[in-house]
């Protein structure tokens, strides 16, 4: 069994991951949905992620794809579901996951950044500002934010034809693909813990730095573009 941890609302990443799982032939999939309580307190000047809402809520999407759907109102209800048929858990959307679940199950995250170089929120923007490689890391989570055990990493090739938003889209698409690919890769990985010492966890980027992003991006391309 493959488990998807997400919200009980229409959610773009969930939509894309479920459709890719179906296209790849995965049949035994259960979506575990929690209430969506998140309210954005920070309003960015520049949006770089795809719109969070998809057209179809997860319960209807699961019915169309012939996947199981379980709604729970708290993490305390999740263990009986997971213990029926053990399997990896892919994170498509979740709040703070309790420590006892992290210790007991294999929970896989796809982080839009190269760990440990760019940890935390707005990783794409921070990578540009700090002149770090842009890419995606899949990892088994642990108690430390954007840490745990490495599954895979890929750096995105930057070309002169890329815009800020086209590169962000490349990263998002890689994030979806690598999350599904991690199901096979996680079976054979060595237990290599990501060393996060000296690498801070970023918060949302402030608007003062966002105002410099497009200029920073042109500088970034001069340093990293390949053609």
C-alpha positions in Angstrom: 0.0 0.0 0.0 1.1 3.6 -0.7 -0.3 6.3 1.5 -0.7 10.0 0.6 -0.9 12.5 3.4 -2.7 15.6 2.4 -5.6 18.0 3.2 -9.3 17.5 2.7 -9.5 20.3 0.2 -8.7 20.6 -3.5 -5.0 20.8 -3.6 -2.7 21.1 -6.6 0.2 18.9 -5.4 -2.1 16.1 -4.4 -3.9 16.3 -7.7 -0.7 16.0 -9.7 0.9 13.2 -7.5 -2.3 11.1 -7.6 -2.5 11.4 -11.4 1.1 10.5 -11.8 0.8 7.5 -9.5 -2.1 6.3 -11.7 -0.2 6.9 -14.9 2.7 4.8 -13.5 0.4 1.9 -12.7 0.2 2.1 -9.0 -3.1 0.6 -7.8 -3.0 0.2 -4.1 -3.1 3.9 -2.9 -4.9 5.3 0.1 -5.2 9.1 0.6 -5.4 10.2 4.2 -6.8 13.7 4.4 -6.7 16.0 7.4 -8.7 19.3 7.8 -7.2 22.2 6.0 -6.8 25.0 8.6 -3.8 26.8 7.2 -4.2 30.5 6.7 -1.5 32.5 5.0 -0.2 35.3 7.2 2.5 36.3 4.8 1.6 37.9 1.4 4.4 37.5 -1.1 5.2 40.1 -3.7 6.1 37.3 -6.1 4.3 34.0 -6.3 6.5 31.2 -7.7 4.4 28.1 -6.9 1.5 26.9 -9.0 -2.0 27.8 -7.7 -2.6 25.6 -4.7 -6.2 24.7 -5.5 -7.0 22.1 -8.2 -10.4 21.7 -9.7 -11.3 18.4 -8.0 -11.3 17.8 -4.2 -9.4 14.7 -3.1 -12.4 12.5 -2.2 -13.9 12.9 -5.7 -10.5 12.5 -7.4 -9.9 9.2 -5.5 -13.3 7.9 -6.6 -12.4 8.7 -10.2 -9.0 7.0 -9.9 -10.3 4.1 -7.9 -8.1 4.9 -4.9 -9.1 4.7 -1.3 -9.9 7.9 0.7 -9.9 8.3 4.4 -10.7 11.5 6.2 -9.4 11.9 9.8 -9.8 15.0 12.0 -6.5 14.5 13.8 -3.3 12.6 13.6 -4.5 10.4 16.6 -6.8 8.6 14.2 -4.1 7.7 11.6 -2.3 4.7 13.2 -5.2 2.1 12.7 -5.3 3.0 9.0 -1.5 2.7 8.5 -1.2 -0.5 10.5 -3.8 -2.4 8.4 -1.4 -2.5 5.4 2.1 -1.1 6.0 3.6 1.0 3.3 5.4 4.3 2.6 3.8 7.6 3.2 4.2 10.5 0.7 3.7 14.0 1.9 1.5 16.2 -0.3 0.3 18.4 2.4 0.5 18.3 6.2 1.1 20.3 9.3 3.5 19.3 12.0 3.7 15.5 12.0 3.9 14.0 15.6 7.2 12.4 16.6 5.7 9.0 17.3 4.6 8.7 13.6 8.0 9.9 12.3 9.7 7.2 14.4 7.3 4.4 13.4 6.7 4.9 9.7 8.6 5.7 6.5 7.4 9.2 5.6 8.8 10.7 2.4 9.0 14.4 1.6 10.0 16.1 -1.7 11.7 19.4 -0.8 12.0 22.1 -3.5 15.7 22.7 -2.8 19.1 21.0 -2.4 19.5 19.9 1.2 21.1 20.9 3.4 22.1 24.0 1.4 18.6 25.5 1.3 16.3 24.5 4.1 12.9 25.8 5.1 10.4 28.0 3.3 10.7 29.8 0.0 13.7 27.5 -0.9 13.5 28.5 -4.6 13.8 32.2 -3.8 16.5 31.7 -1.2 18.6 29.6 -3.6 18.6 32.5 -6.0 19.5 35.1 -3.4 22.2 33.0 -2.0 23.6 31.7 -5.3 22.9 28.1 -4.5 22.0 25.3 -6.9 18.3 25.0 -7.7 16.9 21.5 -7.5 14.9 19.0 -5.5 15.7 16.6 -2.7 13.6 13.6 -1.6 14.2 12.4 1.9 12.8 10.3 4.7 11.8 12.9 7.3 12.9 12.9 11.0 12.4 15.3 13.9 14.6 18.1 12.4 13.1 20.3 9.7 14.2 19.4 6.1 16.6 16.8 7.3 16.4 13.0 7.9 17.7 10.4 5.4 18.6 11.2 1.8 16.8 9.4 -1.0 17.7 11.4 -4.1 18.8 14.8 -5.3 18.7 16.5 -8.7 20.0 19.9 -9.8 18.0 21.7 -12.5 19.9 22.9 -15.5 19.5 26.6 -15.9 19.5 28.0 -19.5 19.6 31.6 -20.8 16.0 31.1 -22.1 14.7 30.5 -18.6 12.6 33.1 -16.8 12.1 33.2 -13.1 8.7 31.6 -13.4 9.7 29.0 -16.0 12.5 27.8 -13.8 10.1 27.6 -10.8 7.8 25.5 -12.9 10.6 23.1 -13.9 11.3 22.7 -10.2 7.7 22.0 -9.3 7.4 19.4 -12.0 10.6 17.7 -10.8 9.3 17.8 -7.3 6.2 15.8 -8.3 8.2 13.3 -10.4 10.8 12.7 -7.8 8.2 12.1 -5.0 6.7 9.3 -7.0 10.1 7.9 -8.1 11.1 7.8 -4.4 8.8 4.9 -3.9 11.3 2.7 -5.8 14.5 4.4 -4.7 13.7 4.2 -1.0 13.8 0.4 -1.0 17.5 0.3 -1.7 19.0 3.5 -0.1 21.7 3.4 2.5 20.7 5.1 5.8 22.6 8.3 5.0 21.6 11.1 7.3 21.6 14.6 5.9 24.2 16.7 7.8 22.5 20.0 8.6 25.1 21.4 10.9 25.7 25.1 10.0 22.8 25.3 7.6 19.8 27.4 8.9 16.2 26.8 8.3 14.8 29.8 6.3 11.6 31.5 7.0 9.4 33.2 4.4 11.3 35.7 2.4 10.6 39.3 3.4 9.4 41.8 0.8 12.5 43.8 1.0 14.5 40.9 -0.4 11.7 39.9 -2.9 12.1 43.4 -4.5 15.6 42.4 -5.5 14.7 38.9 -6.7 14.4 39.6 -10.5 17.8 41.4 -10.5 19.3 38.6 -8.5 17.8 36.1 -10.9 19.7 37.7 -13.8 22.9 37.6 -11.8 22.1 33.9 -11.1 21.7 33.1 -14.8 25.1 34.8 -15.5 26.7 32.5 -13.0 24.8 29.2 -13.7 23.3 29.3 -17.2 24.6 26.6 -19.5 23.8 27.8 -23.0 
